[in-house]
Amino acid sequence: MQDKVLIVTGAHGALGKVVAEIARSRGARVAGIDHAPQIPATPESIEIGGVDLSDAAQAKTAVDAAAKHFGRLDALINIAGGFAYETVDDGDVKTWQRMYALNVLTALNTSRAALPHLAASRAGRIVNIGAMGALQAGSGMGPYAASKAGVHRLTEALASEWKGKVTVNAVLPSIIDTTANRGDMPKADFSKWVTPQELTEVILFLASEAASGITGALIPVGGRV
């Protein structure tokens, strides 16, 4: 990661914070983009807050600002997203629309804005966050799983369209060991969940030059389940 320039979306979330922190510790310069308010920039990082990435114009403005700040862009890590648990018959169509906006449109808009910058890099990378739960949806997982399945197909389409210019892959975590997930599932065996640090290792590998031969991959990261 030494001297790589990365954008991390959802940079203030549980996973985004870890990815940004570990990337910086390995010599990367990181632009964090989030819906949360902006915080001051440092030589190694810039934080662009208050951004709705489901809006294409806002996504482009934020990505272009990050690329201008550092002079280039080498990798985009699309972490911004959301989760909802709701059965199909008892649910609201607005939940499906919200999951699509938070998970698919954020990745789509940010990728489209970043691709011209990434193509100018000698090792342009996009890493998306899919979900193992989107491979076979269980009860209550319909809206979320459908949106993450959209991220999977977006990953494959972009990988095919930009092959030879930018690699595009996705990691598919199971349950991530976060404070929020522990609160929602207090009786679960947390030791079997994948940690943010473990998931970060796979993400940063896919963002590295060592992963030059991998594109269009959907890589399960299931912890110890």
Residue frames as a rotation matrix with the C-alpha (Angstrom) as fourth column:
MET 1
0.547 0.837 0.000 0.00
0.837 -0.547 0.000 0.00
0.000 0.000 -1.000 0.00
GLN 2
-0.160 -0.699 -0.697 3.00
0.630 -0.616 0.473 2.31
-0.760 -0.363 0.539 0.15
ASP 3
-0.802 -0.190 -0.566 2.15
-0.130 -0.869 0.476 5.60
-0.582 0.456 0.673 -1.63
LYS 4
-0.658 0.668 0.347 -1.11
0.694 0.360 0.623 4.22
0.291 0.651 -0.701 -3.01
VAL 5
-0.872 0.482 0.079 -4.03
-0.487 -0.842 -0.231 6.67
-0.045 -0.240 0.970 -3.18
LEU 6
-0.758 0.626 -0.181 -7.31
0.604 0.779 0.168 5.13
0.246 0.018 -0.969 -2.01
ILE 7
-0.458 0.756 0.469 -10.87
-0.737 -0.617 0.276 6.31
0.498 -0.219 0.839 -1.69
VAL 8
-0.883 0.303 -0.359 -12.81
0.441 0.799 -0.409 4.58
0.163 -0.520 -0.839 1.07
THR 9
-0.353 0.837 0.417 -16.55
-0.432 -0.542 0.721 5.22
0.830 0.074 0.553 1.08
GLY 10
0.751 0.616 -0.241 -18.47
-0.002 0.366 0.931 4.75
0.661 -0.698 0.276 4.29
ALA 11
-0.123 -0.990 -0.067 -15.20
0.129 0.051 -0.990 5.74
0.984 -0.130 0.122 5.94
HIS 12
-0.463 -0.017 0.886 -16.79
-0.784 -0.460 -0.418 6.58
0.415 -0.888 0.200 9.29
GLY 13
0.647 0.753 -0.120 -18.46
-0.635 0.620 0.461 3.18
0.422 -0.222 0.879 9.66
ALA 14
0.707 -0.325 0.628 -17.18
-0.409 0.537 0.738 0.18
-0.577 -0.779 0.247 11.60
LEU 15
0.554 -0.510 0.658 -15.48
0.708 0.705 -0.050 -1.43
-0.438 0.493 0.751 8.62
GLY 16
0.743 -0.226 0.629 -14.53
0.385 -0.625 -0.679 1.79
0.547 0.748 -0.377 6.81
LYS 17
0.797 -0.453 0.400 -12.60
-0.603 -0.634 0.484 3.10
0.034 -0.627 -0.778 9.81
VAL 18
0.512 -0.612 0.603 -10.53
-0.032 0.688 0.725 -0.08
-0.858 -0.390 0.333 10.03
VAL 19
0.575 -0.278 0.770 -9.78
0.811 0.321 -0.490 -0.18
-0.111 0.905 0.410 6.29
ALA 20
0.792 -0.252 0.556 -8.70
0.016 -0.902 -0.431 3.47
0.610 0.350 -0.711 6.28
GLU 21
0.744 -0.506 0.436 -6.60
-0.614 -0.261 0.745 3.08
-0.263 -0.822 -0.505 9.41
ILE 22
0.449 -0.591 0.671 -4.75
0.276 0.805 0.524 -0.05
-0.850 -0.050 0.525 8.26
ALA 23
0.656 -0.193 0.730 -4.23
0.734 -0.058 -0.676 1.34
0.173 0.980 0.103 4.75
ARG 24
0.810 -0.356 0.465 -2.69
-0.338 -0.933 -0.125 4.52
0.479 -0.056 -0.876 6.19
SER 25
0.655 -0.579 0.486 -0.48
-0.453 0.214 0.866 2.48
-0.605 -0.787 -0.122 8.53
ARG 26
0.308 -0.524 0.794 0.94
0.621 0.743 0.249 0.76
-0.720 0.417 0.554 5.45
GLY 27
-0.612 -0.740 -0.279 1.82
0.370 -0.579 0.727 3.98
-0.700 0.341 0.628 3.70
ALA 28
-0.315 0.576 0.754 -1.34
0.911 -0.037 0.410 4.69
0.264 0.816 -0.514 1.69
ARG 29
-0.970 0.198 -0.142 -2.93
-0.157 -0.954 -0.257 8.08
-0.186 -0.227 0.956 1.34
VAL 30
-0.617 0.787 0.018 -6.65
0.787 0.617 -0.010 7.82
-0.019 0.008 -1.000 1.98
ALA 31
-0.814 0.538 0.220 -9.65
-0.476 -0.834 0.277 9.91
0.333 0.121 0.935 1.02
GLY 32
-0.804 0.587 -0.093 -12.61
0.527 0.632 -0.568 9.05
-0.275 -0.506 -0.818 3.20
ILE 33
-0.741 0.658 0.139 -16.07
-0.402 -0.599 0.693 9.82
0.539 0.458 0.707 1.83
ASP 34
-0.769 0.492 -0.408 -19.10
0.639 0.605 -0.476 9.56
0.013 -0.627 -0.779 4.09
HIS 35
0.079 0.891 0.446 -22.59
0.562 -0.410 0.719 10.87
0.824 0.194 -0.533 4.67
ALA 36
0.474 0.016 -0.881 -21.42
0.859 -0.229 0.458 12.03
-0.194 -0.973 -0.122 8.10
PRO 37
0.984 -0.066 -0.168 -20.09
-0.082 -0.992 -0.092 15.60
-0.160 0.105 -0.982 8.49
GLN 38
0.571 -0.818 0.063 -16.63
0.184 0.054 -0.981 16.49
0.800 0.572 0.182 7.24
ILE 39
0.823 -0.449 -0.348 -13.56
0.327 -0.126 0.937 16.49
-0.464 -0.885 0.043 9.49
PRO 40
0.588 -0.605 -0.537 -10.24
-0.665 -0.739 0.105 18.28
-0.461 0.295 -0.837 8.82
ALA 41
0.909 -0.336 -0.245 -7.81
0.020 0.623 -0.782 16.86
0.416 0.706 0.573 6.28
THR 42
0.534 -0.840 0.097 -4.22
-0.199 -0.014 0.980 15.80
-0.821 -0.543 -0.175 7.02
PRO 43
-0.153 -0.659 -0.736 -1.28
-0.929 -0.158 0.335 15.24
-0.337 0.735 -0.588 4.65
GLU 44
-0.952 -0.256 0.170 -2.06
-0.208 0.943 0.260 11.51
-0.227 0.213 -0.950 4.63
SER 45
-0.537 0.827 0.168 -5.82
0.832 0.552 -0.058 11.80
-0.141 0.109 -0.984 4.39
ILE 46
-0.893 0.440 0.093 -8.76
-0.414 -0.885 0.213 13.93
0.176 0.152 0.973 3.40
GLU 47
-0.670 0.742 0.028 -12.28
0.590 0.555 -0.587 13.50
-0.451 -0.377 -0.809 4.74
ILE 48
-0.880 0.473 0.031 -15.17
-0.308 -0.620 0.722 14.53
0.361 0.626 0.691 2.50
GLY 49
-0.825 0.557 -0.095 -18.36
0.405 0.466 -0.786 14.51
-0.394 -0.687 -0.611 4.54
GLY 50
-0.242 0.857 -0.454 -22.03
-0.245 -0.507 -0.826 15.20
-0.939 -0.089 0.333 4.03
VAL 51
-0.681 -0.109 -0.725 -22.10
-0.730 0.014 0.683 13.28
-0.064 0.994 -0.089 0.73
ASP 52
0.300 0.796 0.526 -25.12
-0.453 0.604 -0.656 11.32
-0.840 -0.041 0.541 -0.51
LEU 53
-0.691 -0.719 -0.075 -23.44
-0.430 0.326 0.842 8.80
-0.581 0.614 -0.535 -2.81
SER 54
-0.258 0.673 0.693 -26.79
0.685 0.633 -0.361 7.60
-0.682 0.381 -0.625 -4.13
ASP 55
0.821 0.401 -0.406 -26.83
0.051 -0.760 -0.648 10.93
-0.568 0.511 -0.645 -5.98
ALA 56
0.548 -0.626 0.555 -24.58
0.836 0.417 -0.356 10.70
-0.009 0.659 0.752 -9.04
ALA 57
0.556 -0.325 0.765 -23.65
0.122 -0.879 -0.462 14.40
0.822 0.350 -0.449 -9.06
GLN 58
0.766 -0.266 0.585 -22.60
-0.643 -0.339 0.687 14.38
0.016 -0.902 -0.431 -5.40
ALA 59
0.754 -0.500 0.426 -20.59
0.320 0.846 0.426 11.20
-0.573 -0.185 0.798 -5.92
LYS 60
0.510 -0.566 0.648 -18.72
0.762 -0.054 -0.646 12.71
0.400 0.823 0.404 -8.87
THR 61
0.646 -0.248 0.722 -17.97
-0.302 -0.952 -0.056 15.93
0.701 -0.182 -0.689 -7.01
ALA 62
0.791 -0.318 0.522 -16.55
-0.498 0.161 0.852 14.02
-0.355 -0.934 -0.031 -4.04
VAL 63
0.651 -0.562 0.509 -14.46
0.607 0.789 0.094 11.61
-0.455 0.248 0.855 -6.13
ASP 64
0.526 -0.451 0.721 -13.06
0.548 -0.469 -0.693 14.41
0.651 0.759 0.000 -8.29
ALA 65
0.739 -0.239 0.630 -12.17
-0.537 -0.773 0.337 16.40
0.407 -0.587 -0.700 -5.16
ALA 66
0.760 -0.463 0.455 -10.27
-0.118 0.591 0.798 13.43
-0.639 -0.660 0.395 -3.72
ALA 67
0.538 -0.556 0.633 -8.40
0.834 0.458 -0.306 12.82
-0.120 0.693 0.711 -6.96
LYS 68
0.595 -0.298 0.746 -7.51
0.158 -0.867 -0.472 16.50
0.788 0.399 -0.469 -7.24
HIS 69
0.869 -0.235 0.436 -6.30
-0.494 -0.354 0.794 16.62
-0.032 -0.905 -0.424 -3.63
PHE 70
0.455 -0.702 0.548 -3.80
-0.035 0.601 0.799 13.80
-0.890 -0.383 0.249 -4.15
GLY 71
-0.155 -0.530 -0.833 -3.18
-0.828 -0.390 0.402 14.24
-0.538 0.753 -0.379 -7.87
ARG 72
-0.576 0.027 -0.817 -4.34
-0.574 0.698 0.428 10.74
0.582 0.715 -0.387 -8.80
LEU 73
0.257 0.652 0.714 -6.40
-0.919 0.393 -0.029 7.76
-0.299 -0.648 0.700 -7.71
ASP 74
-0.689 -0.612 -0.388 -5.25
-0.691 0.717 0.097 4.12
0.219 0.335 -0.917 -7.53
ALA 75
-0.805 0.407 -0.431 -8.08
0.419 0.905 0.071 2.30
0.419 -0.124 -0.900 -5.79
LEU 76
-0.352 0.799 0.487 -11.72
-0.775 -0.541 0.328 2.71
0.525 -0.262 0.809 -4.78
ILE 77
-0.935 0.119 -0.335 -13.09
0.282 0.824 -0.492 0.73
0.217 -0.554 -0.804 -1.83
ASN 78
-0.382 0.884 0.271 -16.90
-0.474 -0.439 0.763 0.85
0.794 0.163 0.586 -1.91
ILE 79
-0.890 0.027 -0.455 -17.99
0.381 0.592 -0.710 0.22
0.250 -0.805 -0.538 1.68
ALA 80
-0.764 0.643 0.056 -20.92
-0.608 -0.687 -0.399 2.65
-0.218 -0.338 0.915 1.99
GLY 81
-0.597 0.616 -0.514 -24.19
-0.013 0.633 0.774 0.75
0.802 0.468 -0.370 2.36
GLY 82
-0.414 0.530 0.740 -26.97
-0.909 -0.291 -0.299 -0.28
0.057 -0.797 0.602 4.67
PHE 83
-0.927 0.132 -0.352 -28.96
0.141 0.990 0.000 -3.19
0.348 -0.050 -0.936 6.08
ALA 84
-0.316 0.872 0.375 -32.63
-0.948 -0.302 -0.099 -3.87
0.027 -0.387 0.922 6.74
TYR 85
-0.993 0.112 0.032 -34.36
0.107 0.986 -0.129 -7.00
-0.046 -0.124 -0.991 8.02
GLU 86
-0.354 0.914 -0.199 -37.92
-0.723 -0.402 -0.562 -7.22
-0.594 -0.055 0.803 6.72
THR 87
-0.470 0.255 0.845 -40.11
0.418 0.908 -0.042 -10.03
-0.778 0.333 -0.533 5.40
VAL 88
-0.953 0.037 0.301 -41.57
0.280 -0.275 0.920 -9.65
0.117 0.961 0.251 1.93
ASP 89
-0.223 0.966 0.127 -45.27
0.691 0.065 0.720 -9.79
0.687 0.249 -0.682 2.76
ASP 90
0.513 0.416 -0.750 -45.08
0.849 -0.377 0.372 -7.64
-0.128 -0.828 -0.547 5.90
GLY 91
-0.388 -0.843 -0.372 -42.58
0.735 -0.527 0.427 -5.16
-0.556 -0.108 0.824 4.51
ASP 92
0.587 0.464 -0.664 -42.68
0.063 -0.843 -0.535 -1.89
-0.807 0.272 -0.523 2.63
VAL 93
0.703 -0.314 0.638 -41.57
0.703 0.170 -0.691 -1.33
0.108 0.934 0.340 -0.95
LYS 94
0.846 -0.400 0.351 -39.72
-0.379 -0.916 -0.131 1.73
0.374 -0.022 -0.927 0.34
THR 95
0.550 -0.676 0.491 -37.33
-0.362 0.337 0.869 -0.59
-0.752 -0.656 -0.059 2.16
TRP 96
0.440 -0.359 0.823 -36.43
0.751 0.650 -0.117 -2.26
-0.493 0.670 0.556 -1.14
GLN 97
0.772 -0.127 0.623 -35.88
0.374 -0.702 -0.606 1.15
0.514 0.701 -0.494 -2.71
ARG 98
0.806 -0.483 0.343 -33.74
-0.590 -0.613 0.525 2.29
-0.043 -0.625 -0.779 0.23
MET 99
0.446 -0.658 0.606 -31.57
0.078 0.703 0.706 -0.85
-0.891 -0.268 0.366 0.10
TYR 100
0.546 -0.223 0.807 -31.09
0.837 0.188 -0.515 -0.41
-0.037 0.957 0.289 -3.64
ALA 101
0.842 -0.204 0.499 -30.07
-0.054 -0.953 -0.299 3.22
0.536 0.225 -0.814 -3.15
LEU 102
0.716 -0.553 0.426 -27.71
-0.628 -0.244 0.739 2.52
-0.305 -0.796 -0.522 -0.24
ASN 103
0.267 -0.619 0.738 -26.02
-0.003 0.766 0.643 -0.58
-0.964 -0.174 0.202 -1.63
VAL 104
0.248 -0.142 0.958 -26.25
0.901 0.398 -0.174 -0.52
-0.357 0.906 0.226 -5.42
LEU 105
0.832 0.150 0.535 -26.46
0.427 -0.789 -0.442 3.16
0.356 0.595 -0.720 -6.35
THR 106
0.803 -0.594 -0.049 -23.67
-0.379 -0.573 0.727 4.22
-0.459 -0.565 -0.685 -4.00
ALA 107
0.026 -0.819 0.573 -21.29
0.244 0.561 0.791 1.67
-0.970 0.119 0.214 -5.55
LEU 108
0.325 0.173 0.930 -22.48
0.932 0.108 -0.346 2.42
-0.161 0.979 -0.126 -9.08
ASN 109
0.961 0.141 0.239 -22.19
0.196 -0.954 -0.226 6.20
0.196 0.264 -0.944 -8.85
THR 110
0.624 -0.781 -0.007 -18.83
-0.436 -0.356 0.826 6.20
-0.648 -0.512 -0.563 -7.10
SER 111
0.026 -0.605 0.796 -17.39
0.499 0.698 0.514 3.64
-0.867 0.384 0.319 -9.51
ARG 112
0.547 0.246 0.800 -18.56
0.835 -0.219 -0.504 5.56
0.051 0.944 -0.325 -12.57
ALA 113
0.980 -0.184 0.075 -17.00
-0.190 -0.978 0.081 8.74
0.058 -0.094 -0.994 -11.19
ALA 114
0.455 -0.854 0.252 -13.74
-0.416 0.047 0.908 6.99
-0.787 -0.518 -0.334 -10.27
LEU 115
0.630 -0.181 0.756 -13.15
0.515 0.826 -0.231 4.91
-0.582 0.535 0.613 -13.39
PRO 116
0.857 -0.368 0.360 -11.52
0.163 -0.468 -0.869 7.64
0.488 0.804 -0.341 -15.53
HIS 117
0.497 -0.695 0.520 -9.08
-0.860 -0.473 0.189 8.38
0.115 -0.541 -0.833 -12.69
LEU 118
0.443 -0.286 0.850 -8.43
-0.343 0.821 0.456 4.69
-0.828 -0.493 0.266 -12.02
ALA 119
0.875 -0.073 0.478 -7.79
0.443 0.520 -0.730 3.97
-0.195 0.851 0.488 -15.70
ALA 120
0.723 -0.641 0.258 -4.98
-0.351 -0.662 -0.662 6.53
0.595 0.389 -0.703 -15.61
SER 121
0.362 -0.584 0.726 -3.28
-0.825 0.162 0.541 4.58
-0.433 -0.795 -0.424 -12.82
ARG 122
-0.370 -0.553 -0.747 -0.95
-0.810 0.586 -0.032 1.73
0.455 0.593 -0.665 -13.70
ALA 123
-0.870 0.109 -0.481 -2.85
0.270 0.921 -0.280 -0.43
0.412 -0.373 -0.831 -11.23
GLY 124
-0.528 0.750 0.398 -6.44
-0.765 -0.624 0.162 0.81
0.370 -0.219 0.903 -10.95
ARG 125
-0.871 0.210 -0.444 -8.59
0.346 0.904 -0.251 -1.20
0.348 -0.372 -0.860 -8.54
ILE 126
-0.181 0.844 0.505 -12.21
-0.819 -0.413 0.397 -1.27
0.544 -0.342 0.766 -7.40
VAL 127
-0.894 0.008 -0.448 -13.23
0.229 0.868 -0.440 -3.43
0.386 -0.496 -0.778 -4.43
ASN 128
-0.180 0.923 0.339 -16.92
-0.611 -0.375 0.698 -3.71
0.771 -0.082 0.631 -3.62
ILE 129
-0.877 0.007 0.481 -18.64
-0.424 0.461 -0.780 -5.14
-0.227 -0.887 -0.401 -0.54
GLY 130
-0.290 0.788 -0.543 -21.14
-0.426 0.402 0.810 -7.84
0.857 0.467 0.219 -1.42
ALA 131
-0.143 0.271 0.952 -22.60
-0.970 0.151 -0.189 -10.38
-0.195 -0.951 0.242 1.00
MET 132
-0.985 -0.156 -0.069 -22.64
-0.163 0.981 0.106 -14.12
0.051 0.116 -0.992 1.48
GLY 133
-0.507 0.859 0.067 -26.28
0.182 0.183 -0.966 -13.67
-0.842 -0.478 -0.250 2.48
ALA 134
0.056 0.509 -0.859 -27.05
-0.788 -0.505 -0.351 -12.56
-0.613 0.697 0.373 -1.08
LEU 135
-0.818 -0.384 -0.429 -26.09
-0.568 0.656 0.496 -15.97
0.091 0.650 -0.755 -2.48
GLN 136
-0.455 0.767 -0.453 -29.20
0.468 0.638 0.612 -17.53
0.758 0.066 -0.649 -0.91
ALA 137
-0.587 0.240 0.773 -31.56
-0.534 -0.833 -0.147 -15.22
0.608 -0.499 0.617 0.92
GLY 138
-0.781 0.349 -0.518 -33.22
0.593 0.676 -0.437 -16.36
0.198 -0.649 -0.735 4.12
SER 139
0.280 0.958 -0.065 -36.41
0.893 -0.235 0.384 -15.12
0.352 -0.166 -0.921 5.74
GLY 140
0.777 0.143 -0.614 -36.37
0.437 -0.824 0.361 -11.37
-0.454 -0.549 -0.702 6.26
MET 141
-0.155 -0.966 -0.205 -33.31
0.320 -0.245 0.915 -10.93
-0.935 0.076 0.347 4.06
GLY 142
0.348 0.392 0.852 -35.09
0.881 0.173 -0.440 -10.15
-0.319 0.904 -0.285 0.79
PRO 143
0.995 0.092 0.027 -34.49
0.095 -0.925 -0.367 -6.39
-0.009 0.368 -0.930 0.44
TYR 144
0.455 -0.890 -0.015 -30.88
-0.604 -0.321 0.730 -6.56
-0.655 -0.323 -0.684 1.62
ALA 145
-0.106 -0.520 0.847 -29.96
0.248 0.811 0.529 -9.71
-0.963 0.267 0.043 -0.30
ALA 146
0.616 0.392 0.684 -31.51
0.747 -0.013 -0.665 -8.42
-0.252 0.920 -0.300 -3.51
SER 147
0.956 -0.275 -0.106 -29.51
-0.291 -0.938 -0.189 -5.21
-0.048 0.211 -0.976 -3.30
LYS 148
0.153 -0.954 0.256 -26.26
-0.590 0.119 0.799 -7.01
-0.793 -0.274 -0.545 -2.53
ALA 149
0.147 -0.040 0.988 -26.91
0.628 0.776 -0.062 -9.41
-0.764 0.630 0.139 -5.42
GLY 150
0.951 0.203 0.235 -27.06
0.310 -0.635 -0.707 -6.25
0.006 0.745 -0.667 -7.51
VAL 151
0.564 -0.823 -0.064 -23.60
-0.707 -0.521 0.478 -5.33
-0.427 -0.224 -0.876 -6.22
HIS 152
-0.021 -0.552 0.834 -22.36
0.077 0.830 0.552 -8.76
-0.997 0.076 0.025 -7.31
ARG 153
0.452 0.262 0.853 -23.69
0.823 0.247 -0.512 -8.31
-0.345 0.933 -0.104 -10.84
LEU 154
0.982 -0.166 -0.090 -22.35
-0.184 -0.952 -0.245 -4.74
-0.045 0.257 -0.965 -11.00
THR 155
0.262 -0.939 0.224 -18.92
-0.511 0.062 0.857 -6.08
-0.819 -0.339 -0.464 -10.04
GLU 156
-0.046 -0.254 0.966 -18.99
0.521 0.819 0.240 -8.69
-0.852 0.514 0.094 -12.80
ALA 157
0.755 0.403 0.517 -20.23
0.646 -0.324 -0.691 -6.27
-0.111 0.856 -0.505 -15.46
LEU 158
0.866 -0.473 -0.161 -17.63
-0.463 -0.881 0.097 -3.62
-0.188 -0.009 -0.982 -14.64
ALA 159
0.091 -0.870 0.484 -14.87
-0.245 0.451 0.858 -6.22
-0.965 -0.197 -0.172 -14.55
SER 160
0.145 0.036 0.989 -15.80
0.803 0.580 -0.139 -7.36
-0.578 0.814 0.055 -18.04
GLU 161
0.882 0.324 0.343 -16.20
0.468 -0.694 -0.548 -3.84
0.060 0.643 -0.763 -19.44
TRP 162
0.789 -0.600 0.130 -12.93
-0.610 -0.790 0.059 -2.52
0.067 -0.126 -0.990 -17.98
LYS 163
0.799 -0.507 0.324 -10.78
0.348 0.829 0.437 -5.63
-0.490 -0.236 0.839 -18.27
GLY 164
0.194 -0.837 0.511 -7.16
0.947 0.025 -0.319 -4.72
0.255 0.547 0.798 -18.98
LYS 165
-0.086 -0.175 0.981 -7.65
0.103 -0.981 -0.166 -1.23
0.991 0.086 0.102 -17.54
VAL 166
-0.342 0.084 0.936 -9.11
-0.889 -0.352 -0.293 -1.57
0.305 -0.932 0.195 -14.04
THR 167
-0.760 0.147 -0.634 -9.69
0.230 0.972 -0.050 -4.68
0.608 -0.184 -0.772 -11.92
VAL 168
-0.246 0.779 0.577 -13.07
-0.864 -0.446 0.232 -4.94
0.438 -0.442 0.783 -10.20
ASN 169
-0.585 0.016 -0.811 -13.72
0.232 0.961 -0.149 -7.49
0.777 -0.276 -0.566 -7.46
ALA 170
0.219 0.680 0.700 -15.98
-0.682 -0.407 0.608 -7.94
0.698 -0.611 0.375 -4.45
VAL 171
-0.930 -0.356 -0.089 -15.63
-0.164 0.619 -0.768 -9.48
0.328 -0.700 -0.634 -1.03
LEU 172
0.065 0.983 -0.172 -18.62
-0.301 0.184 0.936 -11.36
0.951 -0.009 0.308 0.34
PRO 173
-0.831 -0.406 0.381 -18.53
-0.459 0.111 -0.882 -11.30
0.315 -0.907 -0.278 4.15
SER 174
-0.263 0.751 -0.606 -20.79
0.709 0.576 0.407 -13.31
0.655 -0.322 -0.683 6.39
ILE 175
0.863 0.502 -0.055 -21.65
0.396 -0.606 0.690 -11.53
0.313 -0.618 -0.721 9.66
ILE 176
-0.076 -0.902 0.425 -19.03
0.187 -0.431 -0.883 -8.92
0.979 0.013 0.201 10.53
ASP 177
0.074 0.026 -0.997 -18.08
0.972 0.221 0.078 -8.69
0.223 -0.975 -0.009 14.19
THR 178
-0.558 -0.154 0.815 -19.16
0.110 -0.988 -0.111 -5.14
0.822 0.028 0.568 15.02
THR 179
-0.978 0.206 -0.008 -20.69
-0.041 -0.229 -0.973 -3.54
-0.202 -0.951 0.232 18.09
ALA 180
-0.347 0.902 -0.258 -23.98
-0.930 -0.367 -0.033 -3.06
-0.125 0.228 0.966 16.26
ASN 181
-0.036 0.322 -0.946 -24.19
-0.524 0.800 0.293 -6.69
0.851 0.506 0.140 15.16
ARG 182
-0.819 -0.263 -0.510 -23.38
0.279 0.594 -0.754 -7.92
0.502 -0.760 -0.413 18.66
GLY 183
-0.837 0.544 0.058 -26.18
-0.392 -0.523 -0.757 -5.74
-0.382 -0.657 0.651 20.00
ASP 184
-0.086 0.836 -0.542 -28.63
-0.985 0.011 0.173 -7.10
0.150 0.549 0.822 17.44
MET 185
0.533 0.199 -0.823 -27.63
-0.257 0.964 0.067 -10.75
0.806 0.176 0.565 18.05
PRO 186
0.181 -0.519 0.835 -26.49
-0.953 -0.304 0.018 -10.93
0.245 -0.799 -0.549 21.69
LYS 187
0.566 0.104 0.818 -26.81
-0.499 0.833 0.239 -14.73
-0.657 -0.543 0.524 21.92
ALA 188
0.920 -0.238 -0.312 -24.66
-0.199 0.402 -0.894 -15.47
0.338 0.884 0.323 18.85
ASP 189
0.575 -0.818 -0.013 -21.19
0.617 0.423 0.664 -17.00
-0.538 -0.390 0.748 18.98
PHE 190
0.876 -0.192 -0.443 -19.14
-0.336 -0.901 -0.274 -13.92
-0.347 0.389 -0.853 18.07
SER 191
-0.012 -0.973 0.231 -15.96
-0.381 0.218 0.898 -15.98
-0.924 -0.077 -0.373 17.75
LYS 192
-0.107 0.033 0.994 -17.27
0.692 0.720 0.050 -17.43
-0.714 0.693 -0.100 14.49
TRP 193
0.871 0.487 -0.062 -17.85
0.319 -0.657 -0.683 -14.08
-0.373 0.575 -0.728 12.84
VAL 194
0.151 -0.818 0.554 -15.37
0.902 -0.115 -0.415 -12.43
0.404 0.563 0.721 10.50
THR 195
0.170 -0.157 -0.973 -13.61
0.682 -0.694 0.231 -9.46
-0.711 -0.703 -0.011 12.10
PRO 196
0.954 0.146 -0.262 -13.21
-0.046 -0.792 -0.609 -6.09
-0.296 0.593 -0.749 10.37
GLN 197
0.157 -0.978 -0.141 -9.44
-0.730 -0.211 0.650 -6.64
-0.666 0.001 -0.746 10.47
GLU 198
-0.344 -0.234 0.909 -9.71
0.255 0.909 0.331 -10.02
-0.904 0.345 -0.253 8.70
LEU 199
0.568 0.647 0.508 -11.97
0.693 -0.044 -0.719 -8.57
-0.443 0.761 -0.473 6.03
THR 200
0.784 -0.340 -0.519 -9.65
-0.397 -0.918 0.002 -5.59
-0.477 0.205 -0.855 5.61
GLU 201
-0.217 -0.930 0.295 -6.74
-0.298 0.351 0.888 -7.91
-0.930 0.105 -0.353 4.78
VAL 202
-0.164 0.235 0.958 -8.67
0.788 0.616 -0.016 -9.36
-0.594 0.752 -0.287 1.84
ILE 203
0.846 0.531 -0.047 -9.86
0.423 -0.721 -0.548 -5.93
-0.325 0.444 -0.835 0.70
LEU 204
0.561 -0.686 -0.464 -6.38
-0.566 -0.726 0.390 -4.44
-0.604 0.044 -0.796 0.72
PHE 205
-0.374 -0.634 0.677 -4.93
0.157 0.676 0.720 -7.46
-0.914 0.375 -0.154 -1.05
LEU 206
0.196 0.537 0.820 -7.44
0.912 0.208 -0.354 -6.97
-0.361 0.818 -0.449 -3.87
ALA 207
0.972 0.150 -0.180 -6.50
0.101 -0.962 -0.253 -3.28
-0.211 0.228 -0.951 -3.95
SER 208
0.293 -0.952 -0.091 -2.79
-0.296 -0.180 0.938 -4.10
-0.909 -0.248 -0.334 -4.23
GLU 209
0.062 -0.384 -0.921 -0.54
-0.997 -0.067 -0.040 -4.74
-0.046 0.921 -0.387 -7.19
ALA 210
-0.817 -0.407 0.409 -0.27
-0.440 0.898 0.016 -8.38
-0.374 -0.167 -0.912 -6.10
ALA 211
-0.176 0.856 0.486 -3.90
0.240 0.516 -0.822 -8.89
-0.955 -0.028 -0.297 -7.20
SER 212
-0.454 -0.065 -0.888 -3.29
-0.673 -0.629 0.390 -7.77
-0.584 0.775 0.242 -10.79
GLY 213
-0.932 0.026 -0.362 -4.48
-0.255 0.663 0.704 -11.10
0.258 0.748 -0.611 -12.17
ILE 214
-0.641 0.743 -0.192 -7.83
0.724 0.503 -0.471 -11.11
-0.253 -0.441 -0.861 -10.35
THR 215
-0.853 0.477 -0.211 -10.90
-0.499 -0.864 0.062 -9.39
-0.153 0.159 0.975 -11.75
GLY 216
-0.167 0.903 -0.396 -14.61
-0.696 0.176 0.696 -10.20
0.698 0.391 0.600 -11.65
ALA 217
-0.615 -0.146 -0.774 -14.15
0.294 0.869 -0.398 -12.33
0.731 -0.473 -0.492 -8.54
LEU 218
0.357 0.706 0.611 -16.71
-0.610 -0.319 0.725 -12.62
0.707 -0.632 0.317 -5.75
ILE 219
-0.453 -0.746 -0.488 -14.67
-0.052 0.568 -0.821 -13.81
0.890 -0.347 -0.296 -2.78
PRO 220
0.678 0.714 -0.176 -16.48
0.103 0.145 0.984 -15.23
0.728 -0.685 0.024 0.27
VAL 221
-0.591 -0.763 0.263 -15.00
-0.209 -0.170 -0.963 -14.18
0.779 -0.624 -0.059 3.61
GLY 222
0.271 0.923 -0.275 -16.98
-0.107 0.313 0.944 -16.26
0.957 -0.226 0.183 6.06
GLY 223
0.095 -0.268 0.959 -14.97
-0.974 -0.225 0.033 -16.19
0.207 -0.937 -0.283 9.26
ARG 224
-0.883 -0.469 0.037 -15.15
-0.459 0.840 -0.289 -19.44
0.104 -0.273 -0.956 11.17
VAL 225
0.016 0.978 0.206 -18.83
-0.933 0.089 -0.349 -20.29
-0.360 -0.187 0.914 10.64
